[in-house]
Amino acid sequence: MKKIIVLALVLVLALSLLTACGGKDNGGGSATPPASNNTPDNGGGNANADDKWPDNEYTQQLPKPTFTISSSSAYSGGGYIFTCKEATFDECKAYVETLKSSGFTIDEGGGVLGSEISWNAKNADGYKVLVNAFDGNYDYPTIQITKP
């Protein structure tokens, strides 16, 4: 009798695992991705993959890049960071030049070092920008700006 109860419990457990881990066919060819939390809120929220550039005190200091911003967010301490998954190394180099021509030339440091960009500078209002990118997809390029 104990063997039958144990066997029944094992079967119930196995069936519950199969139903819990099984996929659900939605009847179509491709699944609809879940909604993203990456929507701008104009006060420190996120930009989404549609390249919606948020309007806030940080982005008002920066020229809008020509490449897509895949995510962005404010962080404690008074800063904002953008991730640019689809930006090429050459686009990042060009953006550094755009930043320079828009006034980010004070206390300039770093630069293009072989297959890496690690450049930073301040503008006249004291905002500091940092651009990091690696040629060869080592990591996603980022643009970071901090308050004075």
C-alpha contacts under 8 A as a table, 3 or more apart, distances in Angstrom:
res1	aa1	res2	aa2	distance
1	M	4	I	5.25
1	M	5	I	6.45
2	K	5	I	5.17
2	K	6	V	6.13
3	K	6	V	5.11
3	K	7	L	6.01
4	I	7	L	5.05
4	I	8	A	6.05
5	I	8	A	5.06
5	I	9	L	6.18
6	V	9	L	5.13
6	V	10	V	6.15
7	L	10	V	5.07
7	L	11	L	6.20
8	A	11	L	5.15
8	A	12	V	6.21
9	L	12	V	5.07
9	L	13	L	6.08
10	V	13	L	5.07
10	V	14	A	6.07
11	L	14	A	5.03
11	L	15	L	6.08
12	V	15	L	5.16
12	V	16	S	6.10
13	L	16	S	5.13
13	L	17	L	6.26
14	A	17	L	5.17
14	A	18	L	6.34
15	L	18	L	5.09
15	L	19	T	6.25
16	S	19	T	5.22
16	S	20	A	5.99
17	L	20	A	5.12
17	L	21	C	6.05
18	L	21	C	5.36
18	L	22	G	5.72
19	T	22	G	5.16
25	D	28	G	7.48
26	N	31	A	7.11
28	G	31	A	7.16
36	S	39	T	7.29
37	N	46	N	7.71
38	N	45	G	7.46
38	N	46	N	4.77
38	N	47	A	5.64
38	N	48	N	4.98
38	N	71	S	6.57
38	N	72	S	7.75
39	T	45	G	6.70
39	T	46	N	5.07
39	T	47	A	5.31
39	T	48	N	5.55
40	P	43	G	7.89
40	P	44	G	7.52
40	P	45	G	4.84
40	P	46	N	4.55
40	P	47	A	4.94
40	P	48	N	7.27
40	P	52	K	7.15
40	P	53	W	7.59
40	P	54	P	5.43
41	D	44	G	6.43
41	D	45	G	4.78
41	D	46	N	6.94
41	D	54	P	7.12
42	N	45	G	6.38
42	N	54	P	5.32
42	N	55	D	4.97
42	N	56	N	5.50
43	G	54	P	7.87
43	G	55	D	7.29
43	G	56	N	5.54
44	G	54	P	7.80
44	G	56	N	6.79
44	G	73	S	6.13
44	G	74	A	5.05
44	G	80	Y	7.56
45	G	54	P	7.51
45	G	72	S	7.18
45	G	73	S	5.54
45	G	74	A	6.66
46	N	54	P	7.20
46	N	71	S	5.98
46	N	72	S	4.63
46	N	73	S	5.05
46	N	74	A	7.99
47	A	50	D	7.93
47	A	51	D	6.49
47	A	52	K	5.32
47	A	53	W	5.84
47	A	54	P	6.05
47	A	69	I	6.80
47	A	70	S	6.90
47	A	71	S	5.30
47	A	72	S	5.37
47	A	73	S	7.74
48	N	51	D	5.75
48	N	52	K	5.97
48	N	69	I	6.90
48	N	70	S	5.59
48	N	71	S	5.61
48	N	72	S	7.76
49	A	52	K	7.44
49	A	68	T	6.61
49	A	69	I	6.16
49	A	70	S	4.49
49	A	71	S	6.88
50	D	68	T	7.18
50	D	69	I	7.84
50	D	70	S	7.78
51	D	68	T	5.05
51	D	69	I	5.25
51	D	70	S	6.94
52	K	69	I	7.75
53	W	59	T	7.62
53	W	64	K	7.31
53	W	69	I	7.65
54	P	59	T	6.72
55	D	58	Y	7.96
55	D	59	T	5.96
55	D	60	Q	6.65
56	N	59	T	5.49
56	N	60	Q	6.09
57	E	60	Q	5.29
57	E	61	Q	6.82
58	Y	61	Q	5.44
58	Y	62	L	6.97
58	Y	79	G	7.67
58	Y	80	Y	6.78
58	Y	145	I	6.72
58	Y	146	T	7.64
58	Y	147	K	7.83
59	T	62	L	5.12
59	T	63	P	7.54
59	T	64	K	7.67
60	Q	63	P	7.68
61	Q	127	Y	7.57
62	L	99	L	7.23
62	L	102	S	7.93
63	P	98	T	7.36
63	P	99	L	6.85
63	P	102	S	7.22
65	P	68	T	7.48
65	P	95	Y	6.65
67	F	84	C	7.48
67	F	86	E	7.17
67	F	87	A	5.72
67	F	91	E	7.36
68	T	84	C	6.26
68	T	85	K	7.73
68	T	86	E	6.44
68	T	87	A	6.88
69	I	72	S	7.33
69	I	82	F	6.55
69	I	83	T	6.06
69	I	84	C	4.75
69	I	85	K	7.25
69	I	86	E	7.89
70	S	82	F	7.55
70	S	83	T	5.72
70	S	84	C	5.31
70	S	85	K	5.94
70	S	86	E	7.66
71	S	82	F	5.79
71	S	83	T	5.24
71	S	84	C	7.14
72	S	80	Y	7.13
72	S	81	I	5.48
72	S	82	F	4.22
72	S	83	T	6.13
73	S	80	Y	5.63
73	S	81	I	5.62
73	S	82	F	6.77
74	A	78	G	7.43
74	A	79	G	5.69
74	A	80	Y	4.23
74	A	81	I	6.45
75	Y	78	G	6.40
75	Y	79	G	5.41
75	Y	80	Y	5.93
75	Y	81	I	7.66
76	S	79	G	6.71
78	G	146	T	5.79
78	G	147	K	5.53
79	G	144	Q	7.19
79	G	145	I	5.56
79	G	146	T	4.11
79	G	147	K	6.16
80	Y	144	Q	5.76
80	Y	145	I	5.38
80	Y	146	T	6.45
81	I	142	T	6.87
81	I	143	I	5.74
81	I	144	Q	4.34
81	I	145	I	6.48
82	F	142	T	5.47
82	F	143	I	5.10
82	F	144	Q	6.29
83	T	140	Y	6.56
83	T	141	P	6.02
83	T	142	T	4.65
83	T	143	I	6.70
84	C	87	A	5.45
84	C	140	Y	6.24
84	C	141	P	5.34
84	C	142	T	5.98
84	C	143	I	7.95
85	K	140	Y	5.22
85	K	141	P	6.55
87	A	91	E	6.10
87	A	92	C	6.70
87	A	141	P	6.92
88	T	91	E	5.12
88	T	92	C	6.36
88	T	135	D	7.78
89	F	92	C	5.14
89	F	93	K	6.33
89	F	133	A	6.49
89	F	134	F	6.61
89	F	135	D	5.40
90	D	93	K	4.99
90	D	94	A	6.19
91	E	94	A	5.05
91	E	95	Y	6.14
92	C	95	Y	4.95
92	C	96	V	6.36
92	C	117	I	7.98
92	C	131	V	7.79
92	C	133	A	6.90
92	C	141	P	7.58
93	K	96	V	5.22
93	K	97	E	6.68
93	K	112	V	7.66
93	K	117	I	7.37
94	A	97	E	5.14
94	A	98	T	6.32
95	Y	98	T	4.81
95	Y	99	L	6.13
96	V	99	L	5.05
96	V	100	K	6.27
96	V	119	W	7.60
96	V	131	V	7.29
97	E	100	K	5.02
97	E	101	S	6.25
98	T	101	S	5.14
98	T	102	S	6.20
99	L	102	S	5.06
99	L	103	G	6.53
99	L	104	F	5.53
100	K	103	G	5.39
100	K	104	F	4.75
100	K	105	T	5.56
101	S	104	F	7.17
103	G	106	I	7.98
103	G	122	K	8.00
103	G	123	N	5.40
103	G	124	A	7.05
104	F	108	E	7.70
104	F	121	A	5.44
104	F	122	K	5.05
104	F	123	N	4.31
104	F	124	A	7.57
104	F	128	K	7.89
104	F	129	V	7.62
105	T	108	E	5.51
105	T	121	A	5.63
105	T	122	K	6.10
105	T	123	N	6.27
106	I	121	A	5.63
106	I	122	K	4.88
106	I	123	N	5.92
106	I	124	A	7.24
107	D	121	A	5.48
107	D	122	K	6.22
108	E	119	W	7.53
108	E	120	N	5.73
108	E	121	A	4.19
108	E	122	K	6.96
109	G	119	W	5.83
109	G	120	N	5.31
109	G	121	A	6.27
110	G	117	I	7.78
110	G	118	S	5.50
110	G	119	W	4.47
110	G	120	N	6.37
111	G	117	I	5.69
111	G	118	S	5.43
111	G	119	W	4.52
111	G	120	N	7.73
112	V	115	S	7.30
112	V	116	E	5.77
112	V	117	I	4.45
112	V	118	S	6.51
112	V	119	W	7.24
113	L	116	E	5.19
113	L	117	I	6.15
113	L	118	S	7.69
114	G	117	I	7.99
115	S	134	F	5.75
115	S	135	D	4.90
115	S	136	G	7.68
116	E	132	N	7.45
116	E	133	A	5.78
116	E	134	F	4.48
116	E	135	D	6.20
117	I	131	V	6.86
117	I	132	N	5.23
117	I	133	A	4.98
117	I	134	F	6.27
118	S	130	L	7.15
118	S	131	V	5.79
118	S	132	N	4.70
118	S	133	A	6.85
119	W	130	L	5.67
119	W	131	V	5.33
119	W	132	N	6.73
120	N	128	K	6.94
120	N	129	V	5.41
120	N	130	L	4.28
120	N	131	V	6.38
121	A	128	K	5.59
121	A	129	V	5.65
121	A	130	L	6.90
122	K	125	D	7.78
122	K	126	G	5.53
122	K	127	Y	5.33
122	K	128	K	4.21
122	K	129	V	6.25
123	N	126	G	5.32
123	N	127	Y	5.64
123	N	128	K	6.71
124	A	127	Y	7.60
125	D	148	P	7.38
126	G	147	K	7.02
126	G	148	P	4.72
127	Y	145	I	6.72
127	Y	146	T	5.71
127	Y	147	K	4.97
127	Y	148	P	5.06
128	K	145	I	5.48
128	K	146	T	5.30
128	K	147	K	6.75
128	K	148	P	7.03
129	V	143	I	7.06
129	V	144	Q	5.54
129	V	145	I	4.34
129	V	146	T	6.61
130	L	143	I	5.76
130	L	144	Q	5.03
130	L	145	I	6.37
131	V	141	P	7.47
131	V	142	T	5.86
131	V	143	I	4.65
131	V	144	Q	6.45
132	N	141	P	5.57
132	N	142	T	5.35
132	N	143	I	6.62
133	A	139	D	7.21
133	A	140	Y	6.74
133	A	141	P	4.30
133	A	142	T	6.60
134	F	137	N	6.33
134	F	138	Y	5.94
134	F	139	D	6.46
134	F	140	Y	7.62
134	F	141	P	6.92
135	D	138	Y	7.11
137	N	140	Y	6.75
